[in-house]
């Protein structure tokens, strides 16, 4: 992982789209700080397409799509995307699974929930589970005392034994049935809504994240950035981000936004040339 400052000005100026995780990438210790929110708004106002790509639930994503300065949101680790048309006051929703599949999958996830909570003392149903439509989120440190990694691995194993996918975020283990992840839905959104094909995306899209459920995105995008706290999960990542910020969490995201905005204005090139004299 190279310092963000080592990204070339030309690479930084080529970026049109910022995809970003939310928990511990935009937020800091569970809080959305003013500086991180301002960073989102500054990117959006400057003309970047800004899309949170998160494990958080449909209920939260409806709020994010409506009220945050973003162009769309991918939620529940790729189960759907929401895009709010502010002129028409209409929410456009696209789900990976059909309604009947979601109902059938919920029965299977309920069984996994019972097994996990019985087998892993100290784990809990995520406090936002009531607002989810496609996955099951098990809390291992958000609202419960942090579990050791061995217990996190046990939760993952129970999901996988049942044939479900399981991804570890900075706070939850998320599990679901279906052949999707953050990357597959991000690809669908980029192409169908914004007209960006994959050849374009590898050169014009940046992803920012911090944890193992972001790994498909780190692997796919050459211009991927981890905020500094990704170091805590580096041993779980086969595919690490190409670049890393100095700042942690929301501070790191604000650093990234400032870097991209400076590149677009030309100040990075100017400062680089001055330093070389």
Secondary structure, DSSP 4 states (H G I P E B T S, - for coil): -EEGGGS-HHHHHH--EEEE--TTTTSBTTB--HHHHHHHHHHHHTT-EEEEE-S--HHHHHHHHHHSS-SEEEETTTTEEEEEETTTTEEEEEESS-HHHHHHHHHHHHHHHHHHHHHSTT-EE-TTGGG-SS-EEEESSSSSPPPPHHHHHHHHHHHHHTT-EEEE-SSEEEEESSS--HHHHHHHHHHHHH---HHHHHHHEEEEE-SGGGHHHHHH-SSEEE-GGGGGGGGG-SS--SEE-SS-HHHHHHHHHHHHHHHHHTHHHHHHHHHH-
